[in-house]
């Protein structure tokens, strides 16, 4: 009986996931209603020389591993001899604003927001994680394992889950694929939602709340390895990429000495016993230097999207 009750509660929770995650939008809307439930500090906090704030976008890792990112942030603070505060926001756009306005010293974000931030205010790369012997990732298009759907085109007229409006693997990639088919999310899908995170999208597909979703392949693979019960009811129908790995970034106005220290701390983290242990918990082998050209495939899609928006605004 208790297990039945837990099942009912779980199902109800999943139905509410898009709302509580802070990113949901009806069809014909690309602007999710922000419901910020992930604040770890007050944005009016005044940063001092003794306290550093590091941002972690909630979409870059499964929810269960955010505690490990907290360990990484604490590790950085320990190496710098300063107290650190981890800052989260439910959307990439909000996290980019924090970096731009220097409300955070640096942040772990996605490749799409990096490309936009670099174009808008010269957001700078510090490092990126190497996982599974590579510094790239892919977008997986997934459906329920019982679904007869075998290719993306068969999701026409179905319900689809995006993660965040600015997510590369969770929104931009499938929208770009649709564009090559002379379609848009509005013309192709019956309905679409924003779930706020890749693991939320995986759960939505698993429980048949949506017919399909686009998710970060690293998160799907992590869950498939450590919690296969969460991916067992899903299957991959297409794989798109590769794209430059989700980076650790900062403002161009950050003190050069601090930039160098931050980069060095991450680059040597795998050579330190404590650091290596933290990284192993989320399948990161090490942090490496990454260059802007690594994000050209993402930049191409971002520019394409802006051109489409401009054409739509001009009524073309």
C-alpha positions as CSV (number, residue, x, y, z in Angstrom):
1,X,0.0,0.0,0.0
2,X,2.8,2.4,0.9
3,X,4.5,1.8,-2.4
4,X,1.3,2.6,-4.2
5,X,1.0,5.8,-2.3
6,X,4.6,6.7,-3.1
7,X,4.0,5.9,-6.8
8,X,1.0,8.3,-6.8
9,X,3.0,11.1,-5.1
10,X,5.8,10.5,-7.6
11,X,3.5,10.7,-10.6
12,X,1.9,13.9,-9.3
13,X,5.3,15.4,-8.7
14,X,6.4,14.6,-12.3
15,X,3.3,16.3,-13.7
16,X,4.3,19.4,-11.8
17,X,8.0,19.2,-12.7
18,X,7.8,21.8,-15.5
19,X,6.1,24.3,-13.2
20,X,8.4,23.8,-10.2
21,X,11.6,23.7,-12.3
22,X,10.8,27.2,-13.4
23,X,10.7,26.7,-17.1
24,X,7.4,26.0,-18.8
25,X,5.8,27.6,-21.9
26,X,2.8,26.8,-23.9
27,X,2.9,26.3,-27.6
28,X,3.6,29.5,-29.6
29,X,5.7,30.9,-26.7
30,X,9.4,30.8,-26.4
31,X,9.5,32.7,-23.0
32,X,9.1,30.4,-20.0
33,X,7.6,31.8,-16.8
34,X,10.4,32.0,-14.3
35,X,9.7,30.5,-10.9
36,X,13.0,30.8,-9.1
37,X,13.2,28.0,-6.5
38,X,16.9,27.4,-6.8
39,X,18.4,30.5,-5.1
40,X,21.2,29.8,-2.6
41,X,21.8,33.4,-1.7
42,X,20.3,36.8,-2.0
43,X,21.2,38.6,-5.2
44,X,21.5,41.9,-3.3
45,X,24.5,40.3,-1.4
46,X,27.5,42.6,-1.7
47,X,30.6,40.7,-2.7
48,X,33.7,41.3,-0.6
49,X,37.3,40.4,-1.1
50,X,36.9,37.4,1.3
51,X,33.9,35.9,-0.5
52,X,33.6,34.6,-4.0
53,X,30.4,33.7,-5.8
54,X,30.5,31.0,-8.5
55,X,27.5,30.2,-10.7
56,X,26.3,26.8,-11.7
57,X,23.5,26.6,-14.3
58,X,21.0,23.9,-13.1
59,X,20.9,22.3,-16.6
60,X,24.6,21.4,-16.8
61,X,24.3,18.3,-14.6
62,X,21.8,15.9,-13.2
63,X,20.1,17.3,-10.0
64,X,21.9,14.7,-7.8
65,X,25.3,15.8,-8.9
66,X,24.8,19.5,-8.1
67,X,26.2,18.7,-4.7
68,X,29.4,17.7,-6.4
69,X,29.6,21.0,-8.2
70,X,29.2,22.6,-4.8
71,X,32.3,20.6,-3.8
72,X,34.1,21.9,-6.8
73,X,33.2,25.5,-5.9
74,X,34.3,24.9,-2.3
75,X,37.6,23.3,-3.7
76,X,38.2,26.5,-5.7
77,X,37.6,28.6,-2.6
78,X,39.9,26.5,-0.5
79,X,42.7,26.9,-3.1
80,X,42.2,30.7,-3.2
81,X,41.9,30.9,0.6
82,X,38.4,32.4,0.4
83,X,34.9,31.6,1.3
84,X,32.7,30.7,-1.7
85,X,29.0,30.9,-2.3
86,X,27.4,28.8,-5.0
87,X,24.7,30.6,-7.0
88,X,22.0,29.0,-9.1
89,X,19.3,30.3,-11.4
90,X,16.6,28.3,-13.3
91,X,17.5,29.7,-16.8
92,X,20.7,30.2,-18.8
93,X,19.7,33.7,-19.6
94,X,19.6,34.6,-15.9
95,X,23.0,33.0,-15.3
96,X,24.5,34.9,-18.3
97,X,23.2,38.1,-16.8
98,X,25.0,37.3,-13.5
99,X,28.3,36.8,-15.3
100,X,27.8,39.9,-17.4
101,X,27.0,42.1,-14.4
102,X,29.8,40.5,-12.3
103,X,27.3,39.3,-9.7
104,X,29.3,36.0,-9.9
105,X,33.0,35.7,-10.4
106,X,32.7,32.8,-12.9
107,X,30.1,30.1,-13.8
108,X,29.6,26.7,-15.2
109,X,27.2,27.1,-18.2
110,X,26.2,25.5,-21.5
111,X,27.8,26.0,-24.9
112,X,24.8,27.9,-26.4
113,X,24.8,30.6,-23.7
114,X,28.6,30.9,-24.0
115,X,28.3,31.7,-27.7
116,X,25.6,34.3,-26.9
117,X,27.6,35.7,-24.0
118,X,30.8,35.9,-26.0
119,X,29.0,37.8,-28.8
120,X,27.2,40.2,-26.4
121,X,29.8,41.1,-23.8
122,X,33.0,39.1,-24.7
123,X,32.4,36.4,-22.1
124,X,35.6,34.5,-21.7
125,X,36.5,30.8,-21.5
126,X,38.5,29.6,-18.6
127,X,38.4,25.8,-19.0
128,X,36.1,22.9,-19.9
129,X,35.7,19.4,-18.6
130,X,37.0,16.4,-20.4
131,X,34.6,13.4,-20.1
132,X,34.9,10.0,-21.7
133,X,38.2,11.0,-23.3
134,X,36.7,13.9,-25.2
135,X,35.7,17.6,-24.9
136,X,32.5,17.4,-27.0
137,X,29.0,16.4,-26.3
138,X,25.9,15.5,-28.4
139,X,22.2,16.0,-28.4
140,X,20.1,12.8,-28.0
141,X,16.6,12.8,-29.3
142,X,14.7,10.3,-27.2
143,X,11.3,8.6,-27.0
144,X,9.7,6.1,-24.7
145,X,11.0,2.6,-25.2
146,X,7.5,1.4,-26.0
147,X,7.0,4.1,-28.7
148,X,6.8,3.0,-32.3
149,X,8.6,6.2,-33.3
150,X,12.0,5.5,-34.9
151,X,13.0,8.8,-36.4
152,X,12.5,12.4,-35.4
153,X,10.2,13.2,-38.3
154,X,7.7,10.7,-36.8
155,X,7.2,13.1,-33.9
156,X,5.1,15.4,-36.1
157,X,1.9,16.3,-34.3
158,X,3.2,14.9,-31.0
159,X,4.1,16.5,-27.6
160,X,7.7,17.3,-27.2
161,X,9.9,18.4,-24.2
162,X,12.6,21.1,-24.5
163,X,14.8,21.9,-21.5
164,X,15.6,25.6,-21.5
165,X,15.0,28.1,-24.3
166,X,18.8,28.8,-24.5
167,X,19.9,25.3,-24.2
168,X,22.0,24.0,-27.1
169,X,21.3,20.3,-26.9
170,X,17.9,20.7,-25.3
171,X,16.4,23.4,-27.6
172,X,18.6,24.9,-30.3
173,X,19.6,21.6,-31.9
174,X,16.1,20.2,-32.4
175,X,14.9,23.6,-33.6
176,X,17.8,23.8,-36.1
177,X,16.9,20.3,-37.3
178,X,13.3,21.4,-37.8
179,X,14.5,24.5,-39.7
180,X,16.3,22.2,-42.2
181,X,12.9,20.5,-42.7
182,X,11.3,23.9,-43.3
183,X,9.4,23.5,-40.0
184,X,9.3,25.2,-36.6
185,X,8.3,23.9,-33.2
186,X,4.9,25.6,-33.6
187,X,4.2,24.1,-37.1
188,X,5.7,20.6,-36.3
189,X,4.6,19.7,-32.8
190,X,1.1,19.5,-31.4
191,X,2.4,20.9,-28.1
192,X,5.8,21.5,-26.4
193,X,7.0,22.3,-23.0
194,X,10.1,23.5,-21.2
195,X,11.0,21.2,-18.3
196,X,13.9,23.1,-16.9
197,X,16.5,20.4,-16.9
198,X,17.7,17.3,-18.9
199,X,16.8,14.9,-16.2
200,X,13.3,16.3,-16.0
201,X,12.9,15.8,-19.7
202,X,14.2,12.2,-19.4
203,X,11.6,11.5,-16.7
204,X,8.9,13.1,-18.7
205,X,9.6,10.8,-21.6
206,X,10.0,7.8,-19.3
207,X,6.5,8.4,-17.8
208,X,5.0,9.1,-21.2
209,X,4.1,12.7,-20.2
210,X,5.6,13.7,-23.6
211,X,6.2,11.7,-26.7
212,X,9.8,12.8,-27.2
213,X,12.6,15.1,-25.9
214,X,16.1,16.4,-26.8
215,X,18.6,16.0,-24.0
216,X,22.3,16.3,-23.3
217,X,23.9,13.0,-24.1
218,X,26.4,13.3,-21.2
219,X,23.5,13.5,-18.7
220,X,21.6,10.6,-20.3
221,X,24.8,8.5,-20.3
222,X,25.6,9.4,-16.7
223,X,22.1,8.4,-15.5
224,X,22.1,5.3,-17.7
225,X,25.4,4.2,-16.0
226,X,24.6,5.2,-12.4
227,X,20.8,5.0,-12.3
228,X,19.7,2.8,-15.3
229,X,16.2,2.7,-13.9
230,X,15.8,6.3,-14.9
231,X,16.7,5.7,-18.6
232,X,15.3,2.2,-18.9
233,X,12.0,3.4,-20.3
234,X,13.6,5.6,-22.9
235,X,15.4,5.0,-26.2
236,X,17.6,7.1,-28.4
237,X,16.3,7.6,-31.9
238,X,18.8,10.2,-33.2
239,X,22.2,11.7,-32.1
240,X,23.3,15.1,-33.3
241,X,26.7,16.8,-32.9
242,X,29.4,17.1,-31.8
243,X,29.4,20.4,-29.9
244,X,32.0,22.1,-27.7
245,X,31.9,21.0,-24.1
246,X,29.9,23.0,-21.5
247,X,32.5,25.6,-20.3
248,X,33.6,27.4,-17.1
249,X,33.4,31.1,-18.0
250,X,34.0,34.6,-16.6
251,X,33.5,38.2,-17.4
252,X,36.2,39.9,-19.5
253,X,36.5,42.5,-16.7
254,X,37.6,39.9,-14.2
255,X,41.1,40.6,-12.8
256,X,43.7,38.8,-15.1
257,X,45.5,37.4,-12.0
258,X,42.2,35.9,-10.7
259,X,41.5,34.5,-14.1
260,X,44.8,32.8,-14.2
261,X,44.4,31.4,-10.7
262,X,40.9,30.0,-11.5
263,X,42.2,28.4,-14.6
264,X,45.2,26.8,-12.9
265,X,43.1,25.5,-10.1
266,X,40.9,23.6,-12.5
267,X,43.6,22.5,-14.8
268,X,45.6,20.9,-12.0
269,X,42.6,19.5,-10.1
270,X,43.0,16.0,-11.5
271,X,46.6,15.9,-10.2
272,X,45.4,16.6,-6.6
273,X,44.1,13.7,-4.6
274,X,41.1,15.6,-3.2
275,X,40.4,17.2,-6.6
276,X,40.6,13.9,-8.5
277,X,38.1,12.3,-6.1
278,X,35.6,15.1,-6.6
279,X,35.9,15.0,-10.4
280,X,35.5,11.2,-10.5
281,X,32.0,11.5,-8.9
282,X,30.7,13.1,-12.0
283,X,32.7,11.3,-14.6
284,X,35.0,14.3,-15.3
285,X,38.6,13.1,-16.1
286,X,40.1,16.5,-15.9
287,X,39.6,20.2,-16.9
288,X,41.4,21.4,-20.0
289,X,42.0,24.6,-21.9
290,X,39.4,25.1,-24.6
291,X,39.4,27.7,-27.4
292,X,36.5,29.7,-28.9
293,X,36.7,27.9,-32.3
294,X,35.5,24.7,-30.5
295,X,32.0,26.3,-30.5
296,X,31.8,27.1,-34.2
297,X,29.1,24.4,-34.7
298,X,27.0,25.9,-32.0
299,X,27.7,29.5,-33.2
300,X,26.4,28.5,-36.7
301,X,23.1,27.4,-35.2
302,X,22.8,30.5,-33.0
303,X,23.4,32.8,-36.0
304,X,20.9,30.8,-38.0
305,X,18.3,31.2,-35.2
306,X,18.9,35.0,-35.0
307,X,18.4,35.2,-38.8
308,X,15.1,33.3,-38.5
309,X,13.9,35.6,-35.8
310,X,14.8,38.6,-37.8
311,X,13.0,37.3,-40.8
312,X,9.9,36.6,-38.7
313,X,10.1,40.1,-37.2
314,X,10.2,41.6,-40.7
315,X,7.3,39.5,-41.8
316,X,9.3,37.6,-44.4
